[in-house]
């Protein structure tokens, strides 16, 4: 008698356990076991959430090297779903075979799983070691292997490519923006990509409590204007952060206004200015009245910077509570002073110079200058939310995820590398489309760029996305920001990029030793092909690769994907309430047009310009919801081990985690000396995926 020791692990996800009857069949090169029910001393607790249970499966004789297992779950009294993570089988000869699962089993069908990749084989063979040997007369490559009639084994979980393509279908939500996953209802999302019970309940509770608080205060539906700036403190008075408190005290100061272009939630617009745009006629007398500097000399020294909101030009502003709103397309000029401080020196609120479009200066009256900065901060909110946040992280992350889940087998090296960075993304994006940017969504109803202007801005934004702008080393260099002092987004981001790149290079280098191995990988080529077509709408000008020809190209692109889904999203999402919790610093809309002449503003006109109470309250509620970390938050680098059983990838995972810990320690030490700590790219605060 040959006894096989079978160890089954169940996920810690909510609702992952089952009390149903689980059966297994072991399939080896020399035979197979009987279909055997897995029963042990734990009884019904064998497959509960987080359980690791061991069983014995007996065969009359050895069945040789295992090539697959077959699992099925038959209902007991109350049938439920099950999320097994892996099965390990120890043979009588002492060999251990590992089968990665990581999927929901919700039916009573037979689910077949291949063995995980073994060390000791040649690299290209390693990549496909988990695929059953081809039928006689077929080649070793996956494109031929699809014709063998064993397609159900290629994706794991008893599904084939046709099923994956059916589960993850592309959909054009709006013309001219990245495609998304087709889902009419949350139930259309496969269980593996939905929120856990805990995440779902917590998310709904946070949103409900926030809105309930606003309704109790009579703010949610109020159309009244603010009569006193201090009254705004009463909105979410108990929901404060150290930075939101700092912003409330210092929001009028030029130093904080300029600081946010580097280390606020939108560090993506500022660039070094070597020549003034023709439509921004700033003179030396305007910005350097003392005569100590000249624009030409300061530009030559690299001390002048520009923020240009030209994508907002001509955008039709929203109508809120029956009242027309205003959204400008400003140009902002900043100067790096001799003491290395960045300060604003000129603001023009419309793109076309004119007598009724004055250039505002720090030497103007208090409320002229403050009102100009308020219009810039409102423009920045709308540019940030739709371009920097929604498009460049959420929508692109969904494209990366759908293409992965649709095209790549679960045992493929790329799948194991990237699947942690897809967690909850499809679910949160479905909610965003339903609750934020739908016709009745909060953003549509209360943001200046909601309504007709939203899709226009998204289209314009996509046309500006380039591959280099998604890769932080190239983006920083292209914007001329390599040596700007106190730029913590750049400092931490570049270090993170390099750490992620070393990790990706190590893991993928284990599987792909030669460029031709990349070129011949059909699954890999299908993944990038779908991304180019559905994410970037086949626009060659983006520089996004349409296929991979070298290992180096693959490593760089995967590095960008992980960075976008984790670090970049954290940088542009986590601080939303820090800087938007005090509304005057980040108005989501404005009710009056900008002043046409100087000297016509006052505190009263500023208050009339700010959004009304209901718009303020709803905007702050959303920013609070989107900034609040989840109970089941998974930090960058965590929970990667379960997807890799091979020795060398496991080594690179540990090295990756070690480098992240070291970076986190350095960031914490630096932050102790800062008035405003920059924490958004601390690896401990970065979620593995776009999950909120």
HELIX and SHEET records of a PDB file:
HELIX    1   1 UNK A   43  UNK A   47  5                                   5    
HELIX    2   2 UNK A  123  UNK A  127  1                                   5    
HELIX    3   3 UNK A  142  UNK A  145  1                                   4    
HELIX    4   4 UNK A  146  UNK A  148  5                                   3    
HELIX    5   5 UNK A  151  UNK A  153  5                                   3    
HELIX    6   6 UNK A  161  UNK A  167  1                                   7    
HELIX    7   7 UNK A  186  UNK A  188  5                                   3    
HELIX    8   8 UNK A  191  UNK A  193  5                                   3    
HELIX    9   9 UNK A  197  UNK A  216  1                                  20    
HELIX   10  10 UNK A  229  UNK A  234  5                                   6    
HELIX   11  11 UNK A  242  UNK A  250  1                                   9    
HELIX   12  12 UNK A  254  UNK A  263  1                                  10    
HELIX   13  13 UNK A  284  UNK A  287  1                                   4    
HELIX   14  14 UNK A  295  UNK A  300  1                                   6    
HELIX   15  15 UNK A  310  UNK A  312  5                                   3    
HELIX   16  16 UNK A  366  UNK A  383  1                                  18    
HELIX   17  17 UNK A  384  UNK A  395  3                                  12    
HELIX   18  18 UNK A  396  UNK A  407  1                                  12    
HELIX   19  19 UNK A  413  UNK A  418  1                                   6    
HELIX   20  20 UNK A  419  UNK A  422  5                                   4    
HELIX   21  21 UNK A  425  UNK A  431  1                                   7    
HELIX   22  22 UNK A  432  UNK A  436  3                                   5    
HELIX   23  23 UNK A  442  UNK A  446  1                                   5    
HELIX   24  24 UNK A  452  UNK A  464  1                                  13    
HELIX   25  25 UNK A  467  UNK A  470  1                                   4    
HELIX   26  26 UNK A  472  UNK A  478  1                                   7    
HELIX   27  27 UNK A  488  UNK A  511  1                                  24    
HELIX   28  28 UNK A  515  UNK A  519  1                                   5    
HELIX   29  29 UNK A  522  UNK A  530  1                                   9    
HELIX   30  30 UNK A  531  UNK A  535  3                                   5    
HELIX   31  31 UNK A  540  UNK A  542  5                                   3    
HELIX   32  32 UNK A  551  UNK A  563  1                                  13    
HELIX   33  33 UNK A  564  UNK A  568  3                                   5    
HELIX   34  34 UNK A  569  UNK A  573  1                                   5    
HELIX   35  35 UNK A  576  UNK A  580  1                                   5    
HELIX   36  36 UNK A  583  UNK A  585  5                                   3    
HELIX   37  37 UNK A  603  UNK A  609  1                                   7    
HELIX   38  38 UNK A  613  UNK A  627  1                                  15    
HELIX   39  39 UNK A  641  UNK A  643  5                                   3    
HELIX   40  40 UNK A  647  UNK A  671  1                                  25    
HELIX   41  41 UNK A  683  UNK A  685  5                                   3    
SHEET    1   A 4 UNK A  52  UNK A  59  0                                        
SHEET    2   A 4 UNK A   2  UNK A  10 -1                                        
SHEET    3   A 4 UNK A  82  UNK A  90 -1                                        
SHEET    4   A 4 UNK A  96  UNK A 105 -1                                        
SHEET    1   B 3 UNK A  31  UNK A  32  0                                        
SHEET    2   B 3 UNK A  21  UNK A  28 -1                                        
SHEET    3   B 3 UNK A  36  UNK A  37 -1                                        
SHEET    1   C 4 UNK A  31  UNK A  32  0                                        
SHEET    2   C 4 UNK A  21  UNK A  28 -1                                        
SHEET    3   C 4 UNK A  66  UNK A  74 -1                                        
SHEET    4   C 4 UNK A 111  UNK A 114 -1                                        
SHEET    1   D 2 UNK A 170  UNK A 171  0                                        
SHEET    2   D 2 UNK A 180  UNK A 181 -1                                        
SHEET    1   E 5 UNK A 271  UNK A 272  0                                        
SHEET    2   E 5 UNK A 304  UNK A 308 -1                                        
SHEET    3   E 5 UNK A 331  UNK A 336 -1                                        
SHEET    4   E 5 UNK A 342  UNK A 348 -1                                        
SHEET    5   E 5 UNK A 359  UNK A 360 -1                                        
SHEET    1   F 2 UNK A 319  UNK A 320  0                                        
SHEET    2   F 2 UNK A 323  UNK A 324 -1                                        
END                                                                             
